[in-house]
Amino acid sequence: MAWLRLAAFALLCSAWPSLAQTSEGCPPCAPARCPPLPARGCPLGQVRDGCGCCLQCARGEGEACGGGPGGGWGRCATGLECRRRRKGQAGACVCKSRYPVCGSDGLTYPSACQLRAASLRAQSRGDAAVEQRSKGPCEQEQFNPRRHPLAVSNPP
């Protein structure tokens, strides 16, 4: 009788592969069952799910991440890490670098992650990528009276 139960279990697992779990809590990889990516694309790039099977959009700074078998809330984009408060609950994506950077567009970004996000947004609009010019805030612009004509006073 035990062999009959074993045979039934094996048949059930082969008929519905998603029910058979691997040791990490992930189902066997079946790429045909992966959900499609959004038609508009993934603004922060693509990452594999927690099981390493399906591609999904990377999560951005402050978004939920991790949690559950296979990382049910998603994985963070490049340069971000998932910080959890309690085991089994969603974490939040946090930038690994915590210093301001100067972008090639002349703007200071609070972190390299925010610069990267701005660069990806610019590229999606067809503009040039924003690159990191230097660590730290952008230097103050030298005063140019031609750019600020109202600030120039006429000598007496």
C-alpha positions in Angstrom: 0.0 0.0 0.0 2.9 2.4 0.8 4.3 1.9 -2.8 0.8 3.0 -4.1 0.9 6.2 -2.1 4.5 6.8 -3.3 3.5 6.2 -6.9 0.5 8.6 -6.6 2.7 11.3 -5.0 5.3 10.9 -7.8 2.5 11.2 -10.4 1.1 14.3 -8.7 4.5 16.0 -8.6 5.1 15.2 -12.3 1.7 16.5 -13.3 2.0 19.7 -11.4 5.7 20.6 -11.1 4.9 23.9 -9.3 3.8 21.8 -6.3 7.2 20.0 -6.0 9.4 22.3 -3.9 13.2 22.3 -3.9 15.1 22.4 -0.7 15.3 26.2 -0.7 11.5 26.5 -0.9 11.5 27.2 -4.7 9.6 25.3 -7.3 11.6 23.7 -10.1 12.5 26.3 -12.7 9.9 26.5 -15.5 10.7 29.6 -17.6 7.5 29.1 -19.6 5.6 29.8 -16.4 7.5 33.1 -15.6 5.3 36.2 -15.7 6.0 38.5 -18.6 8.0 41.7 -18.0 6.1 45.0 -18.5 5.8 46.2 -22.1 7.3 49.6 -21.1 10.4 47.8 -19.8 12.1 47.9 -16.4 13.4 51.4 -15.6 16.0 50.1 -13.1 17.0 47.0 -15.1 16.2 43.3 -14.7 17.2 40.8 -12.0 16.5 37.2 -11.5 13.9 36.3 -8.9 15.0 34.8 -5.5 14.9 31.3 -7.0 17.2 32.3 -9.8 14.7 31.3 -12.5 12.5 34.2 -13.8 13.5 37.7 -14.8 11.7 40.5 -13.0 12.1 44.3 -12.8 14.6 45.4 -10.2 13.2 47.2 -7.2 14.2 50.8 -6.5 15.3 52.8 -3.5 12.7 52.6 -0.7 10.7 49.8 -2.4 9.8 46.5 -0.7 12.2 43.6 -1.2 13.1 40.1 -0.1 10.8 38.1 2.1 9.2 34.7 1.7 10.5 31.7 -0.3 12.2 32.9 -3.4 12.2 36.6 -2.3 8.5 37.2 -2.9 8.7 41.0 -2.8 11.5 41.3 -5.3 15.2 42.0 -5.6 17.0 45.3 -5.5 18.6 47.1 -8.4 22.4 47.3 -8.8 24.0 49.4 -6.0 21.1 48.7 -3.6 20.8 46.2 -0.9 17.7 44.8 0.9 17.6 45.7 4.6 15.1 43.8 6.7 13.8 44.8 10.0 12.4 41.3 10.9 12.9 37.9 9.5 10.1 36.8 7.2 8.9 40.4 6.6 9.6 42.6 3.6 12.7 44.7 3.7 13.4 47.9 1.9 16.0 48.6 -0.8 18.7 50.9 0.5 21.6 52.5 -1.4 25.0 51.0 -0.5 26.7 54.3 -1.0 25.6 57.1 1.3 27.6 60.0 0.0 26.6 62.7 -2.5 27.9 62.6 -6.1 28.3 65.2 -8.8 26.6 64.2 -12.1 27.8 65.1 -15.6 24.7 67.2 -15.9 26.1 69.5 -13.2 23.6 68.4 -10.5 24.4 67.0 -7.1 22.7 63.7 -6.3 22.3 62.4 -2.7 23.7 59.0 -3.7 25.2 57.1 -6.7 21.9 55.1 -6.7 19.8 58.3 -7.4 22.3 59.4 -10.1 21.9 56.0 -11.7 18.1 56.2 -11.6 18.3 59.7 -13.1 20.6 58.4 -15.8 18.2 55.5 -16.7 15.3 57.9 -16.9 17.2 60.3 -19.2 18.2 57.4 -21.5 14.5 56.2 -21.6 13.6 59.7 -22.9 16.4 59.5 -25.5 18.7 61.9 -23.6 22.4 61.3 -22.8 23.2 59.1 -19.8 24.2 61.0 -16.7 27.6 59.9 -15.5 29.3 60.4 -12.1 31.8 63.3 -12.5 33.1 63.1 -8.9 32.3 62.1 -5.4 30.9 64.8 -3.2 28.7 67.7 -4.3 29.3 69.6 -7.5 31.5 72.6 -7.1 29.8 76.0 -7.0 29.6 77.6 -10.4 32.0 80.4 -10.9 30.1 83.7 -11.1 29.6 84.7 -14.7 28.0 88.1 -15.3 26.9 87.1 -18.8 24.8 84.3 -17.3 23.5 86.5 -14.5 23.1 90.0 -16.1 20.8 91.3 -13.4 23.4 90.7 -10.7 25.9 93.1 -12.4 25.8 96.6 -11.2 27.2 99.5 -13.3 30.2 101.3 -11.7 29.6 105.0 -10.8 
